[in-house]
Amino acid sequence: METKEMEFSVFCIENIAEHLGLKGNEVYMLLTEKSDILDNYIIPCYDALHTQGKEYIVNDIIEVMREKGLQI
C-alpha cells in the first residue's frame, strides 16, 4: 500500500467512526477482521473514491458495510 492510500484509509476509518459514534479501532476491525472492505474496496477504489467529498465517501463505505451484513 502506498502512503497516499494509507492516509486515505485512515481518513475513511476516522470519519466513519465519527459518523457512527464508534472508535477508530472498532471501525478498523469491521473493515479488516469482520470483512474485506479495506483490502478489496477502499484501497482498490482509491482513485475514484478520493475524488469525492467526505460525506459521499462515508455514506458509500457505510452502504458497502451494510451490504456485507456488518452490524453498525
C-alpha positions as CSV (number, residue, x, y, z in Angstrom):
1,M,0.0,0.0,0.0
2,E,1.3,3.4,-0.9
3,T,1.4,6.3,1.5
4,K,-1.5,8.1,-0.2
5,E,-3.7,5.1,0.1
6,M,-2.7,4.5,3.7
7,E,-3.5,8.2,4.6
8,F,-6.8,7.9,2.7
9,S,-7.7,4.7,4.6
10,V,-7.1,6.4,7.9
11,F,-9.2,9.3,6.7
12,C,-12.0,6.9,5.9
13,I,-11.8,5.0,9.2
14,E,-11.7,8.1,11.4
15,N,-14.6,9.8,9.5
16,I,-16.8,6.6,9.5
17,A,-16.0,6.2,13.3
18,E,-17.1,9.8,13.9
19,H,-20.3,9.4,11.8
20,L,-21.2,6.2,13.6
21,G,-20.1,7.2,17.1
22,L,-17.6,4.4,17.3
23,K,-13.8,4.4,18.0
24,G,-11.4,4.2,15.1
25,N,-10.1,0.8,16.1
26,E,-13.7,-0.6,16.1
27,V,-14.2,0.6,12.6
28,Y,-10.8,-0.7,11.6
29,M,-11.8,-4.2,12.9
30,L,-15.1,-4.0,11.0
31,L,-13.3,-3.2,7.7
32,T,-10.5,-5.8,8.1
33,E,-11.3,-8.6,10.6
34,K,-15.0,-8.8,10.1
35,S,-14.9,-8.1,6.3
36,D,-12.6,-7.5,3.5
37,I,-13.8,-3.9,2.7
38,L,-10.4,-2.2,3.4
39,D,-8.4,-4.5,1.1
40,N,-11.0,-5.2,-1.5
41,Y,-12.9,-2.0,-1.8
42,I,-11.4,1.1,-0.2
43,I,-7.8,0.6,-1.4
44,P,-8.6,-0.7,-4.9
45,C,-11.2,2.1,-5.4
46,Y,-8.9,4.8,-4.1
47,D,-8.5,6.6,-7.4
48,A,-12.3,7.0,-7.7
49,L,-13.2,7.5,-4.1
50,H,-10.6,10.1,-3.1
51,T,-12.1,12.5,-5.7
52,Q,-15.4,12.6,-3.9
53,G,-16.4,14.7,-0.9
54,K,-16.2,13.4,2.7
55,E,-20.0,12.9,3.1
56,Y,-20.1,10.8,-0.1
57,I,-17.2,8.7,0.9
58,V,-18.5,8.0,4.4
59,N,-22.0,7.2,3.1
60,D,-20.7,5.0,0.3
61,I,-18.5,2.9,2.6
62,I,-21.3,2.6,5.2
63,E,-23.5,1.3,2.4
64,V,-20.9,-1.3,1.5
65,M,-20.6,-2.3,5.2
66,R,-24.4,-2.8,5.4
67,E,-24.4,-4.8,2.1
68,K,-21.7,-7.1,3.7
69,G,-24.0,-7.6,6.7
70,L,-21.9,-5.8,9.3
71,Q,-23.8,-4.7,12.4
72,I,-23.3,-1.0,12.6
